[in-house]
Amino acid sequence: MTLWINKELGSNYNIKPIRRLMKLVGVSSLIRRKRKGYKKHIPEQVGENILNREFKAEKPNEKWLTYVTEFKVSGTTTKLYLSAIIDLFDNSVVAHKLGTSNNNPLVFETYDLAILNNPDAKPIFHSDRGYQYTSRTFKHKLDIQGSIQSMSRVGRCIDNGPMEGFFGIIKSEMYYLNKYNDIEVLKNDIDNYINFYNNGRYQTKLKGLSPIEYRKQA
């Protein structure tokens, strides 16, 4: 909040007065909720944990993380799934896709879009052991591009911590603040939030810049 106010107003306020003002008007952060686990499956192939929690990258497209999370539509049994890929260099979302099924096409199309936007990228590509990522078809796609597959260990969600953190952010800052009865409204809000996250959500660890601003400086 301090970064946003200073950047938008061209000011240089300290974090302490901003915190006091937020408290006075009742503005506070929300604690993100834990996700539910997925059913076990027999993988076709499994990658090693090459990333090994080395979450710092020296250049764009060096290390990508991916995951799929779900959003529920109130009053229905409908679920919306978000598949996203983030770059550890600047925390930007390099690609995302939305769908009503957590299936192979959702994941495959997300990766294809990321490569379309970054055709020369050959990153370490880290995921959990979801059935889409352990399929031979997906491994073949990685091999064709020259990407190096990396996977979290069983029961170690922290191995994909920044990706889990991003989904926690979008749910706390957008999804949990609203009640969604219309899937199209939810889709639109997710797309808009990711655009805001990439271009307008300033981060201290990015020297007060948004992910895309930081990426462009590189």
PEDA-V898094 format. One line per field, one symbol per residue. ss: DSSP state (A for helix, B for strand, O for the rest). psi: psi as a letter, one per 20 degrees, with the letter a starting at -180 (. if undefined). A space follows every 50 residues. Layout:
ss=???
psi=???
This chain:
ss=OAAAAAAAAOOOOOAAAAAAAAAAAOOOOOOOOOOOOOOOOOOOOOOOOO OOOOOOOOOOOOBBBBBBBBBBOOOOOOBBBBBBBBBOOOOOBBBBBBBO OOOAAAAAAAAAAAAAAOOOOOOBBBBOOOOOOOOAAAAAAAAAAOOBBB BOOOOOAAAAAAAAAAAAAAAAAOAAAOOOOOAAAAAAAAAAAAAAAAAO OOBAAAOOBOAAAAAAAO
psi=ggggghghikalqqhghggghhhhjkprrqpqqqqqrrqqroqhqpqrmh glknjpqirqkhpqqrrprqpqpqjrjpqppopqpqpigjjqoiqqqqrj pnaghggghgghhghhhmhjpmrpoprakqhghjqhghhhgggghjqppq qqqpjmhhhkghghgghhghggifgiirooiphhgggghgghghggghii nqpgikkjrrghggghh.
